[in-house]
Amino acid sequence: MSQAISLAQRGLYTTRPNPRVGCVLVKDGNIIAEGWHQKAGNPHAEKIALIAAGEQARGSTAYVSLEPCCHYGRTPPCSKALIEAGVARVVAAMRDPNPQVQGKGLAQLAEAGILVTCGVLETEAIKLNPGFIKRMTTGLPWVRCKLAMSLDGRTAPASGERQIITGEAARKDVQFFRARSDAIITGIGTILADDPALTVRLSSSELKLEPAYQPLQPLRIILDTNLRTPITAQILQPIANTLILHSSNNLNLISNLEAAGVKLQFIPKFGNTVSIKKALQFLATQEINEVLIEAGHILAGAAIEDGVVDELIIYLAPQLMGDAALGLVHLPSTNNGCAPLRLNIKDIYAIDKDWRITAHLI
C-alpha cells in the first residue's frame, strides 16, 4: 500500500478535479504491475495497472489508495474492470467519500466473490486528497492561506507599500503550493497595490511531471465587491483563467468587464464585502478541491475569522521590521477582547535562510 500511495503522489499537480490515486497489483508475493491516475479523463490507476498486467492480473491482489469507483463518469467504473480481470483480492486504503461511491465499489467487489479489505494506511491516504475529501463531505474546498512575516510578526511598512520579505528559495516554495491548487484567491486590495499575475512559474521538470504533461495553471479568483479591477491588471492576462467574484449591481461595470472577456460571478455580501464562505461554496460546485489564499492582512484575517481556513502556510524571515509595520493578519475579534485563535503546528521546515511553518486552526 505504501507503494500505491507513492504512485498516487505523482498525480499531485495534474489530476484535478479528480483525486490522486495509485494502484499496485501483486501476485505470488511479487509486484506484477503498477498504475496511477495522471489526468482527469485519462484511465484510472486500476485500469492502467490491469492493462499493464494483462492475463497475469487473474488471481492477483490489487492495492489501491482509494476505493475503486463504481459509477460511469469520464471513464468506466474500476470495480467492473477489476471483476472482469479476475482479481482475487482488493485492499483499499480508504473508502471513497464521493456520494456516488461511499462503499458501493467495495460492496460490488465483495458481491462478485472478491476478498475485500479497507483501512490500510488510511491516514496516509487521507493526506493525498484533503480537498477532494472535504468537498465531498462538506461542500467546501480545502483552504490554505499563505502568509509571510518578519520575526516580529510584521508584513509590510505602515504605508502598505509592497515589500519582499522572504528569500528566493521560499518564494519558489510557494510555487509548489500554487501548482497543487485548483484555485488561488486574492482580494481587490492586493490587485490595486501589487498587480500580481498569480501564475505557476515552475517547469514540468521542476514539478517532476511526466514529459507529456505541462503544469496546470490554477483558476485565479479576485474577490472584488464593487468591481474595481482594472482591465489592464496582469491577473486578467490569458495565460490562465480568471474569475471575479463580486456583489455589484452596476450594469455598466459588469458589461465593460464582460466585453473585455472577463468572467464574473455574483456572490451575496456578508457585511460590506463578498461573503467568503458563499464564494467557497460556489467554488465547490465548480469542482474546486484545493484553494490557496494569497492576499493582504485584511482578507486573510477575515477568512481565518470566518472559520473557512484549514491550513496556514507561514513563511518566517530572519529580519525585524518594528512595531509601526503592518501585522500578519487583521483579526477584529481578538482586538475586541476575545480569546486568541489557537493553532496546531504541524511542521516547521527550513528553506535556505527562511522558515516555513504549517499550522492548522484548532
NORSUL-V937613 format. One record per residue. N is the residue number from 0. RES is the residue in one letter. OMEGA is omega in degrees with one decimal (NA if undefined). Layout:
N;RES;OMEGA
N;RES;OMEGA
//
This chain:
0;M;178.1
1;S;178.4
2;Q;178.2
3;A;179.2
4;I;177.2
5;S;177.9
6;L;-179.6
7;A;-179.1
8;Q;178.7
9;R;177.2
10;G;-174.7
11;L;-173.1
12;Y;-169.4
13;T;-170.0
14;T;-174.7
15;R;4.0
16;P;-179.9
17;N;175.0
18;P;175.6
19;R;-173.6
20;V;174.8
21;G;-178.7
22;C;176.4
23;V;176.0
24;L;-177.1
25;V;178.0
26;K;-179.4
27;D;176.8
28;G;-178.5
29;N;173.5
30;I;-178.9
31;I;179.1
32;A;178.3
33;E;175.4
34;G;175.3
35;W;-179.4
36;H;-172.7
37;Q;-174.4
38;K;177.5
39;A;-177.0
40;G;175.7
41;N;179.1
42;P;178.2
43;H;-174.9
44;A;-178.0
45;E;-178.1
46;K;179.5
47;I;179.6
48;A;-179.8
49;L;177.7
50;I;179.8
51;A;-177.4
52;A;-177.6
53;G;-178.6
54;E;179.2
55;Q;-178.6
56;A;-178.8
57;R;179.5
58;G;-177.1
59;S;172.9
60;T;178.3
61;A;174.1
62;Y;-174.5
63;V;-176.9
64;S;178.2
65;L;178.3
66;E;178.2
67;P;179.9
68;C;-177.8
69;C;-178.1
70;H;176.4
71;Y;175.1
72;G;174.2
73;R;179.1
74;T;178.8
75;P;-177.6
76;P;-180.0
77;C;177.6
78;S;178.4
79;K;-179.3
80;A;179.8
81;L;178.8
82;I;-178.2
83;E;-179.9
84;A;178.1
85;G;177.4
86;V;-175.8
87;A;-175.6
88;R;175.4
89;V;176.6
90;V;-179.7
91;A;178.5
92;A;-177.6
93;M;174.1
94;R;176.6
95;D;-179.5
96;P;178.6
97;N;-179.3
98;P;178.2
99;Q;-179.1
100;V;174.8
101;Q;177.1
102;G;-178.1
103;K;178.1
104;G;178.4
105;L;179.1
106;A;178.2
107;Q;179.6
108;L;-179.9
109;A;179.2
110;E;179.1
111;A;177.7
112;G;179.1
113;I;176.7
114;L;-174.0
115;V;173.2
116;T;179.9
117;C;176.2
118;G;179.5
119;V;-175.7
120;L;-176.7
121;E;-179.5
122;T;179.3
123;E;-179.9
124;A;179.5
125;I;-179.2
126;K;-180.0
127;L;-168.8
128;N;-178.0
129;P;-177.9
130;G;179.2
131;F;-178.8
132;I;-178.2
133;K;-180.0
134;R;-178.4
135;M;-175.1
136;T;-176.4
137;T;-176.0
138;G;176.8
139;L;175.0
140;P;171.6
141;W;-173.5
142;V;170.8
143;R;175.7
144;C;-179.0
145;K;179.9
146;L;175.9
147;A;-177.2
148;M;173.4
149;S;179.0
150;L;178.4
151;D;170.8
152;G;-178.2
153;R;-173.9
154;T;-176.3
155;A;174.9
156;P;-178.7
157;A;179.1
158;S;-177.4
159;G;-179.9
160;E;-178.0
161;R;179.1
162;Q;178.1
163;I;-175.9
164;I;-174.2
165;T;180.0
166;G;-176.0
167;E;-178.0
168;A;178.5
169;A;179.3
170;R;176.0
171;K;178.4
172;D;177.6
173;V;-178.4
174;Q;179.2
175;F;175.4
176;F;174.7
177;R;-174.7
178;A;-179.6
179;R;-176.6
180;S;174.3
181;D;-177.2
182;A;173.1
183;I;179.3
184;I;171.9
185;T;-179.2
186;G;-179.3
187;I;178.1
188;G;178.0
189;T;178.9
190;I;-177.7
191;L;-176.8
192;A;-170.6
193;D;-177.2
194;D;-178.8
195;P;174.6
196;A;178.1
197;L;177.7
198;T;173.0
199;V;-176.1
200;R;176.6
201;L;178.0
202;S;176.9
203;S;-179.3
204;S;178.3
205;E;177.5
206;L;-179.8
207;K;178.2
208;L;172.8
209;E;-175.7
210;P;-175.8
211;A;-173.3
212;Y;173.6
213;Q;177.7
214;P;176.0
215;L;176.4
216;Q;177.4
217;P;172.8
218;L;179.5
219;R;-173.1
220;I;176.9
221;I;169.7
222;L;-171.9
223;D;-172.4
224;T;-172.5
225;N;175.8
226;L;177.7
227;R;-178.1
228;T;178.1
229;P;177.5
230;I;-176.9
231;T;-176.1
232;A;179.5
233;Q;-175.6
234;I;178.5
235;L;179.1
236;Q;-168.8
237;P;177.4
238;I;176.5
239;A;-180.0
240;N;179.6
241;T;178.2
242;L;175.6
243;I;174.5
244;L;-171.0
245;H;176.4
246;S;-173.8
247;S;172.0
248;N;-179.4
249;N;-174.2
250;L;179.1
251;N;178.6
252;L;-179.9
253;I;-177.2
254;S;179.0
255;N;179.3
256;L;179.0
257;E;177.9
258;A;178.3
259;A;177.8
260;G;-178.9
261;V;177.3
262;K;-176.8
263;L;173.8
264;Q;178.5
265;F;176.2
266;I;-180.0
267;P;178.5
268;K;164.4
269;F;-170.6
270;G;-178.1
271;N;-175.5
272;T;175.1
273;V;177.8
274;S;-178.6
275;I;-179.1
276;K;177.2
277;K;177.9
278;A;-179.6
279;L;176.5
280;Q;176.5
281;F;-178.7
282;L;177.5
283;A;177.4
284;T;178.0
285;Q;178.3
286;E;175.2
287;I;-177.4
288;N;-174.7
289;E;-178.1
290;V;174.3
291;L;175.1
292;I;173.6
293;E;-172.3
294;A;178.9
295;G;-172.8
296;H;-179.9
297;I;-179.0
298;L;178.6
299;A;179.4
300;G;179.4
301;A;179.5
302;A;179.0
303;I;-179.4
304;E;178.5
305;D;177.5
306;G;-177.8
307;V;-179.9
308;V;178.5
309;D;-170.2
310;E;174.0
311;L;172.9
312;I;-173.4
313;I;177.0
314;Y;-174.8
315;L;-176.8
316;A;-177.8
317;P;177.1
318;Q;177.0
319;L;-176.8
320;M;177.6
321;G;-172.4
322;D;176.3
323;A;-178.5
324;A;-178.1
325;L;177.8
326;G;-174.0
327;L;-179.7
328;V;177.3
329;H;-178.4
330;L;-176.7
331;P;-175.9
332;S;179.4
333;T;176.9
334;N;-179.1
335;N;174.3
336;G;178.6
337;C;-179.6
338;A;178.7
339;P;176.7
340;L;-176.8
341;R;179.6
342;L;172.6
343;N;-177.8
344;I;-176.9
345;K;-174.4
346;D;171.1
347;I;-169.7
348;Y;179.2
349;A;175.5
350;I;-173.7
351;D;-177.7
352;K;-179.0
353;D;175.8
354;W;174.2
355;R;178.1
356;I;175.1
357;T;-176.3
358;A;174.6
359;H;176.2
360;L;-179.7
361;I;NA
//
